[in-house]
Amino acid sequence: MKSRVEEEINSINRELKRTQIIGVPGILLIGIAVHGIFAEPGKTLHPFLNDIGICYAMLAVGGAVAVWEVKKILRLTKRQSELNKMLGT
């Protein structure tokens, strides 16, 4: 039983790492969008960031990815905590 629980904990750890890697583009989109929204016109990192509509779209997509990431991480860490209690660690 202990080895099955340990295998599941290892699987959860791998899934957590995967989820964090998948979430990086969402956070980058949020950061770049905020830069585009608050930078002076003409002084953005890229010309397409001068279009406020594009910035808001990037903010929405990045926010959706970030929310998905948080929900998945919370679910995985809750399960990991339950398994650790079963092991007594």
C-alpha positions in Angstrom: 0.0 0.0 0.0 2.8 2.4 0.9 4.5 2.1 -2.5 1.2 2.7 -4.3 0.7 5.9 -2.3 4.3 7.0 -2.9 3.8 6.3 -6.7 0.7 8.5 -6.7 2.6 11.3 -4.8 5.4 11.1 -7.4 2.8 11.3 -10.2 1.2 14.3 -8.6 4.6 16.0 -8.3 5.2 15.4 -12.0 1.8 16.8 -12.9 2.4 19.9 -10.7 5.6 20.6 -12.6 3.9 20.1 -15.9 1.0 22.4 -14.9 3.5 25.1 -13.8 5.3 24.9 -17.1 2.1 25.2 -19.0 1.1 28.2 -16.9 4.2 30.3 -17.8 2.8 31.6 -21.1 -0.3 32.8 -19.3 1.7 34.8 -16.8 3.8 36.2 -19.6 0.7 37.3 -21.5 -0.6 39.1 -18.4 2.7 40.9 -17.9 3.1 41.9 -21.5 -0.5 43.0 -21.7 -0.2 45.2 -18.6 2.9 46.8 -20.1 1.0 47.5 -23.3 -1.9 49.0 -21.4 0.2 51.3 -19.1 3.2 52.2 -21.4 3.3 55.5 -23.2 1.9 55.2 -26.7 4.8 54.5 -29.1 7.1 53.3 -26.3 5.9 49.7 -26.0 8.0 46.6 -26.5 6.3 45.9 -29.9 4.1 48.0 -32.1 1.0 45.7 -31.8 0.9 46.5 -28.1 -0.2 50.1 -29.0 -3.6 48.5 -29.8 -5.5 48.5 -26.5 -7.9 45.8 -27.8 -5.1 43.4 -28.3 -3.7 44.1 -24.9 -7.1 43.4 -23.3 -7.5 40.2 -25.3 -4.0 39.1 -24.1 -5.0 40.0 -20.5 -8.1 37.9 -20.8 -6.4 34.9 -22.3 -3.5 35.1 -19.8 -6.0 35.5 -17.0 -7.9 32.4 -18.1 -4.7 30.3 -18.2 -3.6 31.6 -14.8 -7.0 30.8 -13.3 -6.9 27.3 -14.8 -3.4 26.8 -13.4 -4.4 27.9 -9.9 -7.5 25.6 -9.8 -5.4 22.6 -11.0 -2.6 23.3 -8.6 -5.0 23.6 -5.6 -6.7 20.3 -6.6 -3.4 18.5 -6.9 -1.9 19.9 -3.7 -5.1 19.0 -1.8 -4.8 15.4 -3.0 -1.0 15.4 -2.2 -1.8 16.5 1.3 -4.3 13.7 1.8 -1.8 11.2 0.6 0.9 12.6 2.9 -1.4 12.2 5.8 -2.0 8.6 4.9 1.8 8.0 4.9 2.1 9.9 8.2 4.6 12.5 6.8 
